[in-house]
Amino acid sequence: MNKNMKVIIVGGVAGGASCAARLRRLNETAEIILVERGPYVSYANCGLPYYVGGVIEQESSLFVADERTFREQFAIDVRSHWEATQIFPDQKTIELRQVLTGETVTESYDKLVLSPGAAPIRPNLPGIDLPGIFSVRTVPDVRAIRRWLEASNTLSGLESYSGFQTVVKKRAVVVGGGFIGLEMAENLIHLGLDVTLIQRGDQILEPLDLEMARYVQRFLGEKGLHLVLNDGAAGFQKSEQGQLMVFTQSGQEYPADIVVLGIGVQPEVELAKSAGLEIGQRGGIRVDEQMHTSQPDIFAVGDAVEVKDFITREWSLVALAGPANRQGRIAADVICGRNSRYRGTQGTAIIGLFGAAAGWTGVSEKTLQRLGDKDYEKIYIYPNSHAGYYPGAKMLAIKLIFRKSDGRVIGAQALGQDGVDKRIDAFAMAIQAGFTIYDLEESELTYAPQFGGAKSPVNFAGMVAADVLRDDVSIAHWHNLPESAFLLDVRHPQELAVEQAVGVVNIPLPELRSRLDELPKDREICVVYRSGQRAYYATRILLQNGFQVRNVSGGMMAHSVFLRDETVAGTLY
């Protein structure tokens, strides 16, 4: 390792800042220059919507570190308001421009790290540059949103009607149902706005499988969000009254006092392209396991890079702060001669919405289907977040995906109002370690009544999945029930008033043993209960009495989302 090397890092947020700090810890004498086009380094992008909503009251709270910290604590030359305009790999030089003055300088480097991030997608739609239409990426972006809300009196309004003045709820339109769109929608609702969210696809939160996303959609509707699916923004106009109008591809019009674009992000790769670096099919900078680009002395990290998916080994783009920070650290290690490698991304993520959460890790079922991968099974369970006898227990919805061939855990999704994070974290570690569902069965996890159950939801998921692979129970799913199946509902009659499926015969579980003669032995019986657990008890009774039987995974809790009916009972929240 060259102790006196010169390293230039382009991009001072997440991966770039992490790389700079790690480099200094490993090499006290290296010259490190951190270049940031914006006014700030090392701030919390993920907190921006919560600053708009007032959850984070002080703008200063968004900054993890500032220029002074990097200069005084790490002896790093921080240059904010500077952007990289051109790289000359053969000469190992980079051209920098001061964005406020236009001054340009050329700096040499021994190693160069690119961490340009990803920019919000802002399609070329009519009227998209009208005042009152915002993207969310930087601190100045959310500062501008707050000023607009205050200056335009969007947070409170008066309207005269028949001689009386009434309070009018101002309106916001959010375009896009990903992290930023949903978090901004939540915070605008908290501020008292009437919010409509327009999503081009048939679901929000694209990493979730469709049936899991429907639980979240139903919940958001109950919280006051007007959700428009299968429609996209087509243009914007300002009305004669000064209000914004959002036009959609289906011909609908939505008035708004403010519009927030959360359509998604795209990697910023123009600098890398101009330097001749390899760009992958997904539009990101192609890097290897040690974060090298196609030029060995140039590294790239963060939202702009393509990395391998941990499960599928496909190239993927993952705009998440955790992977970006780990990649920055790995790049620093490799620059300093260490053999660090990035294992690939699982896409582990969580979003909080109105006191609830949705989280996921690993591969989704729709990805497996797209790849034609049939070596998997899935289960749905609905355990309590902690011991049911202790006050405050909340139901969780968990989908676990595992290999049929060997039981390896490859994906998990969880929703609920309590304990989603620690269950997804446990599943994420299981995937990283190559654990199987049998390992989940045996995992020893914390238990006290206010934190969990003696049988953790993670254990429970492993046990249910292991029952399937051990052939203790066969399962079916609502979307692929056998056509000739006899559907048996073993709930109590009073429960049927809440929700029931068409064509299902009801025999309550306590009566099942005495009424076996009412069931056919020449047809497969598919058993349902509310969440599936007691259907398992019924399945075991029937199997040992010579019946062909399968348990419908998830029971009636899964029924409504597979039916694509957002109005049926069975909400988790």
C-alpha positions in Angstrom: 0.0 0.0 0.0 1.3 3.4 -1.0 1.1 5.4 2.3 1.4 8.7 0.4 -1.2 8.0 -2.3 -3.7 10.6 -3.5 -7.4 9.5 -3.5 -10.2 11.6 -4.9 -13.8 10.7 -4.0 -16.6 12.2 -6.1 -19.8 12.4 -4.0 -20.0 13.2 -0.4 -23.1 11.4 0.8 -23.5 7.8 2.0 -20.9 5.7 0.1 -18.5 8.5 -0.6 -18.5 9.8 2.9 -18.1 6.3 4.3 -15.2 5.6 2.0 -13.4 8.8 2.9 -13.7 8.2 6.7 -12.6 4.5 6.4 -9.6 5.5 4.2 -8.3 7.9 6.8 -8.7 5.3 9.5 -6.6 2.9 7.5 -4.0 5.4 6.1 -3.0 8.4 8.1 -0.7 9.9 5.4 -2.8 9.6 2.3 -4.1 12.8 0.6 -7.9 12.5 0.5 -10.1 14.9 -1.4 -13.8 14.6 -1.1 -15.7 16.4 -3.8 -19.4 17.2 -3.5 -21.5 19.1 -6.1 -24.1 20.2 -3.5 -23.6 22.4 -0.4 -23.5 19.6 2.1 -21.8 16.3 2.8 -22.9 13.3 4.8 -26.5 14.1 5.4 -29.4 11.7 5.9 -31.4 11.5 2.7 -33.7 9.0 4.3 -34.9 11.6 6.8 -35.9 14.3 4.2 -39.6 13.5 4.1 -39.8 13.6 7.9 -38.3 17.1 7.9 -41.1 18.2 5.6 -43.6 16.7 8.0 -42.1 18.2 11.1 -41.1 14.9 12.7 -37.6 16.1 12.4 -37.8 19.7 13.6 -34.3 21.0 13.1 -32.7 20.9 9.7 -29.3 20.5 11.4 -30.5 17.1 12.7 -30.3 15.7 9.1 -26.5 16.1 9.0 -24.5 13.1 10.1 -21.2 15.1 9.8 -20.2 18.4 8.1 -17.2 19.7 6.4 -15.6 20.8 9.6 -15.9 17.3 11.0 -14.2 15.8 8.0 -11.4 18.4 8.0 -10.7 18.5 11.8 -11.4 14.9 12.7 -10.2 13.1 9.6 -7.9 15.6 7.9 -9.8 15.3 4.6 -9.9 18.1 2.0 -13.7 18.6 1.6 -14.7 20.6 -1.5 -18.5 21.3 -1.5 -20.0 23.2 -4.4 -17.5 21.4 -6.7 -18.4 18.9 -9.4 -16.4 16.5 -11.5 -16.8 17.3 -15.2 -14.4 15.0 -16.9 -12.1 12.1 -16.1 -8.9 11.2 -18.1 -8.2 7.6 -17.1 -5.0 7.4 -19.1 -3.5 10.4 -17.5 -5.1 9.6 -14.1 -6.5 13.1 -13.8 -9.9 14.6 -13.2 -11.3 18.0 -14.0 -13.3 19.8 -11.3 -15.5 22.8 -11.6 -16.6 25.2 -8.9 -20.4 25.4 -9.5 -20.7 28.9 -7.9 -17.9 30.6 -9.8 -17.2 28.4 -12.8 -13.6 28.1 -11.9 -12.0 24.8 -13.1 -9.0 22.9 -11.9 -7.4 19.6 -12.9 -6.3 17.2 -10.2 -4.2 14.1 -10.5 -5.1 10.9 -8.6 -3.7 7.5 -7.7 -7.1 6.1 -7.0 -10.5 7.6 -7.8 -13.8 6.6 -6.2 -17.1 7.6 -7.8 -20.2 7.9 -5.6 -22.5 10.1 -7.7 -25.7 8.5 -6.4 -29.0 8.4 -8.3 -31.1 11.4 -9.5 -34.9 11.6 -9.2 -36.6 10.7 -12.4 -38.2 13.8 -13.8 -39.9 12.9 -17.1 -40.3 15.4 -19.8 -44.0 16.0 -19.3 -45.9 19.2 -20.2 -45.8 21.7 -17.3 -43.5 19.7 -15.1 -41.4 22.8 -14.3 -44.3 24.8 -13.0 -43.9 26.3 -9.5 -45.2 24.0 -6.8 -43.9 20.7 -8.4 -41.0 19.3 -6.4 -38.6 16.3 -6.4 -37.0 15.1 -3.2 -33.3 14.3 -3.1 -31.4 17.0 -1.2 -31.8 19.2 1.8 -32.4 22.3 -0.4 -35.2 20.3 -2.0 -37.1 19.8 1.2 -36.3 23.3 2.4 -38.0 24.6 -0.8 -41.0 22.4 -0.1 -41.4 23.7 3.4 -41.1 27.3 2.2 -43.7 26.6 -0.5 -46.1 25.1 2.0 -45.7 28.1 4.3 -45.7 30.8 1.7 -48.7 29.5 -0.2 -50.8 28.9 3.0 -51.1 25.3 1.9 -51.3 24.2 5.5 -54.5 26.1 6.1 -57.0 27.7 3.9 -60.3 29.7 4.1 -63.1 29.6 1.5 -66.2 31.7 1.4 -69.4 29.7 0.9 -72.9 31.4 1.0 -71.6 34.1 3.1 -69.8 31.8 5.6 -66.1 31.2 5.8 -65.2 27.5 6.1 -61.8 25.8 6.6 -60.7 24.2 3.3 -58.4 21.2 3.3 -55.6 21.9 0.9 -54.7 19.2 -1.6 -51.5 17.4 -2.6 -50.8 15.0 -5.4 -47.9 12.6 -5.0 -46.7 10.8 -8.2 -45.0 7.4 -7.5 -45.6 4.7 -4.9 -42.0 3.9 -3.8 -40.2 5.0 -0.6 -40.1 8.7 -1.2 -43.7 8.9 -2.6 -45.2 7.0 0.3 -43.2 8.8 3.0 -44.0 12.2 1.5 -47.7 11.2 1.3 -47.7 10.2 5.0 -46.0 13.4 6.1 -48.3 15.6 4.0 -51.3 13.9 5.5 -49.9 14.5 9.0 -49.7 18.2 8.0 -53.4 18.2 7.3 -53.4 18.0 3.5 -55.8 15.8 1.5 -53.4 13.6 -0.5 -53.8 11.6 -3.7 -51.1 9.2 -4.8 -50.9 8.2 -8.4 -49.0 5.0 -9.2 -48.5 3.8 -12.8 -48.3 0.1 -11.9 -50.8 -2.2 -10.2 -49.2 -1.9 -6.8 -47.1 0.3 -4.5 -43.8 -0.8 -3.1 -42.6 -2.8 -6.1 -40.2 -5.1 -4.2 -43.2 -6.6 -2.4 -45.2 -9.4 -4.0 -48.6 -8.1 -5.2 -50.7 -9.8 -2.5 -48.6 -8.4 0.3 -48.7 -4.9 -1.2 -52.5 -5.1 -1.2 -52.5 -5.3 2.7 -50.5 -2.0 2.7 -52.7 -0.4 0.1 -55.8 -1.2 2.2 -54.2 0.2 5.3 -53.2 3.4 3.6 -56.8 3.9 2.4 -57.9 3.6 6.0 -55.5 6.4 6.9 -56.9 8.8 4.4 -54.7 8.3 1.4 -56.5 8.3 -2.0 -54.6 5.7 -4.0 -54.9 5.7 -7.8 -53.3 2.6 -9.4 -52.7 1.6 -13.0 -52.5 5.3 -14.1 -49.7 7.7 -14.6 -49.1 11.4 -14.7 -49.4 12.8 -18.3 -48.9 16.5 -17.7 -49.5 19.5 -15.4 -51.2 22.9 -15.8 -51.9 25.9 -13.7 -55.6 26.8 -13.5 -57.0 30.3 -13.8 -57.4 30.3 -10.0 -53.7 29.6 -9.6 -54.1 25.9 -8.6 -52.1 23.1 -10.2 -53.9 20.5 -12.2 -52.5 17.0 -12.6 -53.6 15.2 -15.8 -53.2 11.4 -16.0 -52.9 9.0 -18.9 -56.4 7.7 -18.4 -57.8 11.3 -18.8 -58.5 12.0 -15.1 -57.7 15.4 -13.6 -56.6 16.0 -10.0 -56.3 19.5 -8.5 -53.4 20.2 -6.2 -51.8 23.0 -4.2 -48.5 21.1 -4.3 -47.2 18.2 -6.3 -44.4 15.9 -5.2 -42.6 13.6 -7.7 -41.5 10.3 -6.3 -41.4 8.4 -9.5 -38.1 6.7 -8.8 -34.4 7.3 -9.4 -31.9 6.6 -12.1 -28.1 6.2 -11.7 -26.0 9.3 -12.4 -23.5 7.8 -14.9 -22.7 10.5 -17.4 -19.3 11.2 -15.9 -18.5 7.5 -15.9 -19.8 7.1 -19.5 -17.6 10.0 -20.7 -14.6 8.3 -19.1 -15.3 5.1 -21.0 -16.2 3.0 -18.0 -18.4 0.0 -18.6 -22.1 0.6 -18.0 -24.3 -2.4 -17.4 -27.6 -3.3 -19.0 -29.5 -1.9 -16.1 -27.9 1.5 -16.6 -25.5 1.5 -13.7 -21.7 1.5 -13.5 -20.6 -2.1 -13.7 -18.3 -3.1 -10.8 -16.7 -6.3 -9.5 -16.8 -7.7 -6.0 -14.1 -5.3 -4.9 -15.9 -2.3 -6.4 -13.4 -1.9 -9.2 -14.9 -0.4 -12.4 -13.6 -1.5 -15.8 -10.6 0.9 -15.1 -8.6 -0.8 -12.2 -7.7 2.5 -10.5 -11.3 3.8 -10.5 -13.8 2.5 -8.0 -17.6 3.1 -7.9 -20.0 2.7 -5.0 -23.6 3.4 -4.0 -26.8 4.0 -5.9 -25.0 4.4 -9.3 -23.5 1.0 -9.4 -24.7 -2.4 -10.6 -24.0 -5.3 -8.2 -24.9 -9.0 -8.2 -28.1 -10.1 -6.4 -27.2 -12.3 -3.5 -29.8 -15.0 -4.5 -30.2 -14.9 -8.2 -26.7 -13.6 -9.1 -28.4 -11.2 -11.6 -27.0 -7.7 -12.0 -29.2 -5.3 -10.0 -29.5 -1.7 -9.0 -30.3 -1.1 -5.3 -30.7 2.5 -4.1 -30.3 1.8 -0.4 -28.1 3.5 2.2 -26.9 0.3 3.9 -25.4 -1.2 0.8 -23.9 2.1 -0.2 -22.1 2.5 3.1 -20.8 -1.1 3.0 -19.5 -0.6 -0.6 -17.7 2.6 0.4 -16.0 0.8 3.2 -15.0 -2.1 1.0 -13.6 0.2 -1.7 -11.5 1.9 1.0 -10.3 -1.5 2.2 -9.3 -2.6 -1.3 -7.5 0.7 -1.9 -5.5 0.1 1.2 -4.5 -3.5 0.2 -7.1 -5.5 2.0 -9.0 -8.4 0.4 -12.5 -7.1 1.1 -15.4 -8.2 -1.1 -19.0 -7.3 -1.5 -21.1 -10.4 -1.3 -24.0 -9.1 -3.3 -27.2 -7.4 -2.3 -30.3 -8.9 -0.7 -32.3 -5.7 -1.0 -33.2 -5.8 2.7 -35.4 -2.8 3.4 -38.2 -1.5 5.6 -40.6 1.4 5.4 -42.7 2.9 8.2 -46.2 4.2 7.5 -48.6 5.6 10.0 -47.2 3.5 12.9 -47.0 0.3 10.8 -44.2 -1.1 8.8 -43.5 -3.2 5.7 -40.2 -5.0 5.3 -38.6 -7.4 3.0 -35.3 -9.2 2.2 -34.0 -11.6 -0.4 -35.8 -12.6 -3.6 -39.5 -12.0 -4.3 -41.8 -14.6 -5.8 -42.5 -12.5 -8.8 -38.7 -12.4 -9.5 -38.5 -16.1 -9.3 -41.4 -16.4 -11.7 -39.8 -14.0 -14.1 -36.7 -16.1 -14.1 -38.6 -19.3 -14.6 -37.3 -20.6 -11.3 -39.6 -23.3 -9.9 -37.5 -24.6 -7.1 -39.3 -22.8 -4.4 -42.3 -23.0 -2.0 -43.9 -20.3 0.0 -46.0 -20.1 3.2 -48.1 -17.4 4.8 -48.4 -17.1 8.6 -50.1 -14.5 10.8 -48.6 -14.7 14.3 -48.8 -12.1 17.1 -45.9 -9.7 17.5 -45.6 -10.8 21.1 -47.4 -13.1 23.6 -51.1 -12.7 23.0 -51.9 -12.6 26.7 -49.7 -9.5 27.2 -51.4 -6.2 26.2 -50.7 -4.6 22.9 -50.0 -7.7 20.8 -50.4 -7.0 17.1 -50.8 -9.4 14.2 -48.0 -9.8 11.7 -48.3 -11.0 8.2 -45.2 -13.0 7.1 -44.5 -14.5 3.7 -41.5 -16.9 3.7 -40.0 -18.2 0.5 -37.7 -21.2 0.6 -36.1 -23.8 -1.7 -38.1 -27.0 -2.2 -34.9 -28.9 -2.9 -33.0 -28.2 0.3 -35.1 -25.8 2.4 -32.7 -22.8 2.1 -34.3 -19.5 3.0 -34.3 -17.2 0.0 -36.9 -14.5 0.7 -39.2 -13.0 3.3 -41.7 -10.2 3.5 -43.4 -9.0 6.7 -46.1 -6.4 7.5 -47.6 -5.2 10.8 -47.6 -2.6 13.5 -45.1 -4.1 15.9 -41.9 -6.1 15.5 -41.6 -6.2 11.7 -38.0 -4.9 11.8 -36.5 -7.6 14.1 -38.2 -10.4 12.1 -36.9 -9.1 8.8 -33.5 -8.7 10.3 -33.5 -12.3 11.5 -34.6 -13.5 8.1 -31.9 -11.4 6.4 -29.2 -12.9 8.6 -30.5 -16.3 7.8 -30.3 -15.7 4.1 -26.8 -14.2 4.4 -25.7 -17.3 6.4 -27.2 -19.8 4.0 -29.6 -21.1 6.7 -32.5 -23.4 5.9 -36.0 -23.5 7.3 -34.8 -26.2 9.7 -32.3 -23.7 11.1 -35.2 -21.3 11.7 -37.0 -24.0 13.6 -34.0 -24.4 15.9 -32.9 -20.7 16.3 -32.9 -19.6 19.9 -34.4 -16.1 20.0 -35.3 -13.8 22.8 -38.5 -14.3 24.7 -40.4 -12.2 27.2 -44.1 -11.6 26.9 -43.8 -8.0 25.8 -41.2 -8.8 23.2 -42.2 -12.0 21.6 -43.6 -15.5 22.2 -41.9 -18.7 23.4 -42.3 -19.7 19.8 -41.0 -16.7 17.9 -42.6 -15.8 14.6 -39.3 -16.7 13.0 -39.4 -20.1 14.7 -43.0 -20.5 13.7 -42.3 -19.7 10.1 -39.5 -22.4 10.1 -41.8 -25.0 11.7 -44.6 -24.4 9.2 -42.2 -24.6 6.3 -40.5 -27.7 7.6 -43.9 -29.4 8.0 -44.3 -28.9 4.3 -41.0 -30.3 3.3 -41.3 -33.2 5.7 -44.7 -34.0 4.1 -46.4 -33.6 7.5 -48.8 -31.4 5.6 -49.4 -30.5 2.0 -50.3 -26.9 1.2 -52.3 -25.1 -1.5 -52.7 -21.5 -2.3 -55.8 -19.5 -3.2 -54.6 -18.7 -6.7 -54.0 -22.3 -7.7 -56.5 -24.5 -5.9 -57.3 -27.8 -7.7 -60.4 -27.4 -9.8 -62.1 -30.5 -8.3 -61.1 -29.7 -4.7 -63.6 -29.9 -1.8 -63.3 -26.7 0.2 -63.7 -27.3 3.9 -63.9 -24.3 6.4 -63.3 -25.4 10.0 -64.1 -22.1 11.6 -67.0 -21.5 14.1 -70.2 -20.4 12.4 -70.1 -16.9 14.0 -66.8 -16.3 12.3 -68.4 -16.8 8.9 -70.3 -13.6 9.3 -67.0 -11.7 9.1 -65.7 -13.2 5.9 -66.3 -16.4 3.9 -65.5 -17.9 0.5 -68.0 -19.1 -2.0 -68.6 -22.8 -2.3 -67.0 -23.7 1.0 -68.5 -26.3 3.3 -68.4 -25.4 7.0 -67.7 -28.0 9.7 -66.3 -26.4 12.9 -63.0 -28.0 14.1 -64.4 -29.3 17.4 -67.1 -31.3 15.4 -64.8 -32.6 12.7 -64.0 -36.0 14.2 -67.7 -36.8 14.6 -68.6 -35.7 11.1 -65.9 -37.4 9.0 -68.6 -39.3 7.1 -69.8 -36.1 5.5 -66.5 -35.7 3.7 -65.5 -37.3 0.3 -62.6 -39.7 0.1 -62.5 -39.6 -3.7 -61.7 -35.8 -3.9 -58.9 -33.7 -2.5 -60.0 -31.7 0.5 -58.6 -28.1 0.9 -58.9 -26.9 4.5 -59.2 -23.2 5.5 -59.4 -21.3 8.8 -58.9 -17.6 9.5 -55.1 -17.6 9.5 -54.3 -21.2 8.7 -53.1 -22.6 12.0 -56.2 -24.5 13.0 -56.6 -25.7 9.5 -53.3 -27.4 10.1 -54.8 -29.2 13.1 -57.8 -30.3 10.9 -55.4 -31.4 8.1 -53.5 -33.7 10.5 -56.9 -35.2 11.7 -58.0 -35.9 8.1 -54.7 -37.2 6.9 -54.6 -39.8 9.7 -58.2 -40.8 8.8 -57.3 -41.6 5.2 -58.4 -38.4 3.4 -56.5 -36.6 0.6 -56.0 -33.2 2.1 -54.1 -29.9 1.8 -54.0 -26.9 4.0 -54.7 -23.5 2.3 -51.7 -21.4 3.3 -52.7 -18.2 5.1 -56.4 -19.2 5.3 -59.0 -16.4 5.1 -56.4 -13.8 5.9 -54.8 -14.5 2.5 -58.1 -15.0 0.7 -59.0 -11.3 0.2 -55.6 -10.2 -1.2 -55.5 -13.1 -3.7 -59.0 -12.2 -4.8 -57.7 -8.7 -5.6 -60.5 -7.3 -3.6 -59.5 -4.3 -1.5 -62.8 -4.0 0.3 -63.1 -7.4 2.0 -62.5 -7.9 5.7 -59.3 -9.4 7.0 -57.2 -6.3 7.4 -54.1 -6.7 9.5 -54.1 -3.2 11.0 
